[in-house]
Amino acid sequence: MKFIQLTLSALLMLHAAFSSAAEVHQHQSRDIGNMPTPQITLQVFRDATDGVNVHVTTKNYRLNAPDSPIADTSTVLQGHAHIFINGDKRQRLYGEDLHIPQAWLTPGVNQIAVSLNSHQHENWTSDNNTIVGSVFINLALPSLVLHNYSSQPVALQHNHHE
C-alpha cells in the first residue's frame, strides 16, 4: 500500500512538472537559433552530512557567471542555470555542482529542476521547448532517484527488450 501511495505521489508530481513547464521558469524565452542544441543531464547523490549533491552535465553549453571572460559564443551557447526545488526557484548555478540542504527538501518525493538560461535570464528553448533537466528523489528510499528527465538529454539511452 505504501508503494502505491509513493508511486501515485511521484506520478502526480511528474504530471505537474510536465503540464506546467512554463511555470517552472519565471522569465521570457529565447530560442537558440541555429546554434547546436544544448543538452543537460542531472545526477543526484546523498550528501554525507546534509541533503543531496547534484552534478549537472551539459553538452553544447558553457555554464559560467555573467562577468566571466566571454568565450567564443559563435560555437557554443553560454549562460547560467536556475535551480528549482519543488517548483520554487532557489538559486542560480554557474558551474557543474551544487549542494541542496535538507532544509529545502520535504519528506517524501521532491523534484529538482534545472533550466538553462541566458545571462539576461531568458530560458533557452529549442523548437519551443525549454531546455531543462529534472529529477524526482525520495530520501527515505534506498534508491534515491525515482525518475530522471531531460528535455535534451546528453546521452539517449534505451534498454532493448529481448
Secondary structure as the mmCIF struct_conf table of DSSP 4:
data_model
#
loop_
_struct_conf.conf_type_id
_struct_conf.id
_struct_conf.beg_label_comp_id
_struct_conf.beg_label_asym_id
_struct_conf.beg_label_seq_id
_struct_conf.end_label_comp_id
_struct_conf.end_label_asym_id
_struct_conf.end_label_seq_id
HELX_RH_AL_P HELX_RH_AL_P1 LYS A 2 SER A 19
TURN_TY1_P TURN_TY1_P1 SER A 20 SER A 20
HELX_RH_AL_P HELX_RH_AL_P2 ALA A 21 VAL A 24
BEND BEND1 HIS A 27 HIS A 27
STRN STRN1 SER A 29 ASP A 31
TURN_TY1_P TURN_TY1_P2 GLY A 33 ASN A 34
BEND BEND2 MET A 35 MET A 35
HELX_LH_PP_P HELX_LH_PP_P1 PRO A 36 PRO A 38
STRN STRN2 GLN A 39 ARG A 46
BEND BEND3 ALA A 48 GLY A 51
STRN STRN3 VAL A 52 LYS A 59
BEND BEND4 ASN A 60 ASN A 60
STRN STRN4 TYR A 61 LEU A 63
TURN_TY1_P TURN_TY1_P3 PRO A 66 ASP A 67
BEND BEND5 SER A 68 SER A 68
HELX_LH_PP_P HELX_LH_PP_P2 PRO A 69 ILE A 70
TURN_TY1_P TURN_TY1_P4 THR A 73 THR A 75
BEND BEND6 VAL A 76 VAL A 76
STRN STRN5 LEU A 77 ILE A 85
TURN_TY1_P TURN_TY1_P5 ASN A 86 GLY A 87
STRN STRN6 ASP A 88 LEU A 93
BEND BEND7 TYR A 94 GLU A 96
STRN STRN7 ASP A 97 ILE A 100
HELX_RH_3T_P HELX_RH_3T_P1 GLN A 102 TRP A 104
BEND BEND8 PRO A 107 GLY A 108
STRN STRN8 VAL A 109 ASN A 117
TURN_TY1_P TURN_TY1_P6 HIS A 119 GLN A 120
HELX_LH_PP_P HELX_LH_PP_P3 GLU A 122 GLU A 122
STRN STRN9 ASN A 123 SER A 126
TURN_TY1_P TURN_TY1_P7 ASP A 127 ASN A 128
STRN STRN10 ASN A 129 THR A 130
STRN STRN11 VAL A 132 ASN A 138
TURN_TY1_P TURN_TY1_P8 LEU A 139 ALA A 140
BEND BEND9 LEU A 141 SER A 143
STRN STRN12 VAL A 145 SER A 150
BEND BEND10 SER A 151 GLN A 152
BEND BEND11 VAL A 154 ALA A 155
HELX_LH_PP_P HELX_LH_PP_P4 ASN A 159 HIS A 161
#
